[in-house]
């Protein structure tokens, strides 16, 4: 029966797919309904509906507590894995209701899950070389609660082949933003910032992408510490502060910026542990000045990584456009700093090119799920460091 159901989905010329994404900020689940025709390079997709599903009060703090080394127990992580799946299923149901369609008309769900730990560097344990990552939100549970075939655990296959398991968005970027005439840098500023360079007329082999470092993570973490606010609304606090040169120099000396490609990162490097270190080393600074400096660091680190790893790949040609998405695109101080650093490059939001910033990452995982059931590999080995292309994700029905 399951085989027949999957075969029916694969044979369809058109599919309705839900993409689910919860980022490192753990604020909410982004849910998007997408209409697909085909797959691979010839795929056509169109967003039909978008919904932001808010987590219950206290859930974010509980997840973050269990994401820290020594903070989580086997019992709590096991429970969170299933609890997260219930919230993801709720998000899919709410999205269907908002779109005005029955849940049964949806063919497929692609769920990123909730990352609580990401260890992309190879380590040896009991004679085996491994890389690991943990995303909560069991796909099988989502499938059973919704009755919809669900694809999840996208990162594991790439890591099994020696890759970092991230970033995975570049495959989507290639399909959605490739240009015959323009060199584009796609920048998504979530908790972590990641960049994808698409040279004009590029193929998958030409794509270069990686996590540049912190996006909103340090700003949000400090806003919570100082003001009990989840983020710096429109960069208002940063705008009221001054950049502290010594702190900025300290931040720009972070070892991750010197690390060669491929690379990816997360809360392990730029979470509470790093915030504690900043506050211990630089005591007595004004709170707005710290926010202003960390905001400048976020923008400057992105530009630094472009200079180190991407500009030379243009071989003297110009970078035509910087296309920004993610929550950081709404921080005017952060965007103004990027505009200042990338002087001469046109700055756009992904919305300007037909991809809503708010739903971009959820769209990505709808695309990846569609590719998986169609049997298409969707990692880019030149980006992740994997030995070869592979079909991503596990399918649950």
N, C-alpha and C positions, 0 to 999 in steps of 0.2 A: 504493500500500500504506500509506504514512504517512497519507495523507488518510483512508483507510478506518479505520485504527487510531484516529485522533483522533475521527472521527465516532462510532466505537463507544464511546469514553470519554464523549463529550458526551451520547450518548443514554441512558447508564446512569442509572437512578434513584438508585442507590447507588454510591459510589466509595470505594476505599481509597487514601489519600494519605499520603505521607511528607513531613514538614517537616524541613528541615535548617538549623541555625543555628550559626555560629561568631562569637562576639562580639569586641569590641575587646581583650579580655584574652587571646585566643588560647590558652585553657587546654584546650579540648576542643570537640567537635562535639555539640550537642544534637540528637537524632533522635527524632521522635515519629511514631507511626502513628495516623492519624485516620480514622474512619468518617464519611462525608458522605452526607447526603440533601439534594438540591436545591442551590440557590445563592442569592446575593443576600439580601435582608432575611428571606426565609423559610427560609434554610439551617438545617439541624440537624447538629451535629457532636459526636462523642464520641471521646475519647482511648482508644485500645486498648492502647498500649504506649509506653514511653519508655526511651531508652538514651543514656548519656553515653559518647562514643567519645573516648578519651584520645589525644592526639597523642604521637608518639615524642619521647624526650628530645632537647632541642636545637632542636626545630622552632620552638617559640615564639620563642626568641631570634633565630632566623634570619629569621622573618617580621617581627618588630619592627625588626630591623636594616634590612631592606629597605623598611620603611614610612617611614623617616625621610628628609627631604630630603637628597639627596646620598648616601644610604646604599645605594640599590638600583641595580643595573645592568640593562640591557635583558635580558641573558642570564639573570640570576637571577630577575627577575620573570616572564619567559616560562616558565622551568622551574617556578617556584612555582605558576603558573596551572594547569598540568597536574598537578603533584604534589598540590596541594590537592584537585583533582577526584578523584584516586585515594582520598584519605582520606575525602572525602564519600561516595564509592561504597562504601567499606568500612563506613562508619557505617550506610548503608542496609541492607547485607547483614547486619550484626550485629544491627540492629533486627529484621529479618524473622526471623532465627534465634531471638532472644529471644521474639518474639511467637508462634513456632511455626507460621509460615506460609511457603509457598514464595514466593520473590521474584517469581515470575511472576504471583502473585495481586494484586500492587500495581499500581494503575492509573496513578499519577502521583507524581512527586517535585517538591517546591517547595524550591529551595535559595537561601538568601540569599547564600552565598559568604562569603569572608573579606575584609573591607574593609582595604585598605592605604593608601588615600588618598581624601579626600573634599574637594572644592573647590566648595562650593555657591554661592559668590558669582560673579556674572557678570563675565567678563573678555573683552576684545577681542583677538583674534589674527588677523592677516592679513585684517582687515576683517569678521570674523565674531564675533558675541557668543555666548559659550559658557559652560556650566557642566559640571563633570566629576566623575566618581567612578570608583573602580576596586575591584571585588570579584573576588578570585581564586577559582578553582574552576570551570573551563570547563563550562557545562551540557551541551554536546554530548558531552564526554568522560564525564561522569557517566551520560548516557543510554546511551552505547555500552557502558560497563563494566557497567551493571546491566540493560540491556535494557528500561528503564522510561522512558517519556516524561518529560522533565525541563523544568521552567520555572525560569529564572534571570534574572539581570540586571534585577531588578525596578525599580531606581531610574532607569534611563536614560530611559525614556519620559517620566516626569514632568519630568526635567531638560531634555529636548528641548523641552518646552513652557514653559520658564522657571521651573520649580519647583526646590526645593532637593533633591528626591529623597529627602527624609526630613523628619519621621519617617513611616513607613508603617504602624506598629502601630495608629494611631488607627482605621483601618478595622476592624480586628479588635476593638478596644475597643468600638466602636459596636455591632457585632453581638453581642458577648459580655456586655457590662456595662450597656447602656442600661436605665434604670429609669423607670417612670411616676411614681414618688413621691419619688425621692432625687436630689440633686445629687451626683455622684461625681467625684472626681479620681483618675485612674489614674496611678500613679507606678511606672515601671520603672527600677530602679537596676542597670544593668549597668556597663560601663566608663564610659559616658556616661549621665546620668539624663535621661529624657524623661517629660513629663507630658501627659495628655489630660483635658480637662474635658468631662464629659458632663452637661449640665443635664437636669433631669427632662423626659421626653418629647422629647428632642432628636432632630433629624434630622441628616443629614450636613452640612448647611449651618451648623448650630449648633456643630459640633465645633471646639474650639480645642486645638491641640497643638503642642509644640515641644520641643527639647532644652533643658533648664534649665541645663546645664553639666556638670561632672564628676560621675560617680557613684562607682564604685570606682577609677577610673583613677589619681588622685593617691595614694590610700591604698595601692593595690597597688604602684605604682611606688616609693614610699618604703619600703614593707616589704621589697621586693626589695633596695633599696640598703642599708638599715640592718641587716636581719636574714636576708637570703637566703631569705625566706619569700614565697610567692605572694600572701598576703592576711593581714589581721588577723583571726585566728580569733575569732569572737564579740566582736570589738572589745576583746580583752583588753589589747592594748598601749595603745590609746586610753584605756581605763579607768584605766591606771596613770599617765597623764600629765596635765598641766595645760594649759588653753587659754592661749596667748600672745596678748594683746590686739592688739599691734602687727602680728603676723603675720596675725591674722584680719582686721584692718582692711585690710592690704595685699591679701589674697586677695579680699576683698569689693569691691575697687576694680577688679577685672578688667573690661576693656571689654566683654566678651561679655555681662555682666549688664545693661548699659545698651542693648545692641543691640535694636532693635525687631523685631517679628514680620513675616514668618515667619523662622525661623532654625533652624539645625542646626549641630552641631559635632562634633569628634572629637579624635584624637590630635594633629592639627596645632596645636591651641590648648592642650591640656591634657596633653600627653605629656611625654617626657623633656626637651624644650627648656624647658618651664615649670618642671619640677622642678629643673633646673639653676639656673634664675633664682632660685627660692625659696631654695635652699641657698647661693647666692652672696650674696644680699642679707641673709639671716638666719643668719650663721655663729655657731657657739657655742651654739645652743640644744640642749637635751636631745632625744634622739631620740624618747622617748615623748611629749614635749610637742609636737613637730612633728606626730606622728601624731594626737594628740588634737585639735590645732588644725585640721588638714586635714579630719578627720572632722566637726568642728563646721562648718567651711566648707561641706562637701558638703551637710549638712542645711540650714544657714542660707541657702545660695544657692538651694536648692529653694523654701524659704518666701519668700525675696525675690522670686523670679520669679512665684510665686503672687500676691503682693501687687501687683506691678507690672502684670501682664498678665491675671490671671484673676479676681480677686475682684470687680472692677467689673462683670464680665460676668454675675454672679449677681444684679445689680440689687437689692441689699439682702437677698436670700434667704441662707440659711445653706448652708455646705458640709456636706452630711450625712456623707459618708464619704471617707476617704483610703484607697485600696486599693493596697497595695505589692506589687511582685513583683521578680524579679531577685536576683542574688547579694547585693546590699546589704541585702536584707530579712533576712539572717541575721546582720548586724552589729548587735548589741543596742544598742551605744552610739549608732550612727547612727539607729536606729529610735526610741530614747528621746528623742533630740534633736528628731526630727520630731514626736513626740508632744507634747513641751514647746512647740514653736513653733506647731503646729496645735491649740492648746488648745481644747477644746470640740467638736472633730471626732472622730467615731469612726474609729479606726485599725484596718484589716483587712488581712489578707494575701489575695492573689487566690485562694489555696486555699480560703478561707472562702466564696467565691462559686462554687466548682466549677471553677476554672481553676488547675491546679498551677503555682506560681511558677516551678519549675525548667524547665518546658516551654513557658511562655507564648509566648516569641518564636518558637520552632520551630513551635508551633501556628499562629502568625500566618502564617508563610510556607506552611504547608499550606493555610490558608484562601485566601491570595492566589493560589496555584497553581490551586485549585479555581475561583476566580472568573475567572481568565484563560482557562482552557479553555472555560468557559461563556459567554465573551464579555462579561463584566461589568467595567466600569471600577472600580478599587479605590483610586485615589488620592483624596485630599480636597483640592481646590484651595485652600480656605480655610486649610488647614494648611500645605501645601507652597509655595503661591504660584504654582502652575501656572496657565496660561491657562484650562484646562478639564479636566474628567474624562477619563481615558483608560484603556484596557486596559494593564496593566503586564506586563512580562517578555517574554522570548523563549522560544519553545518548540522544544525539541530532541528528536528521536526517533531 
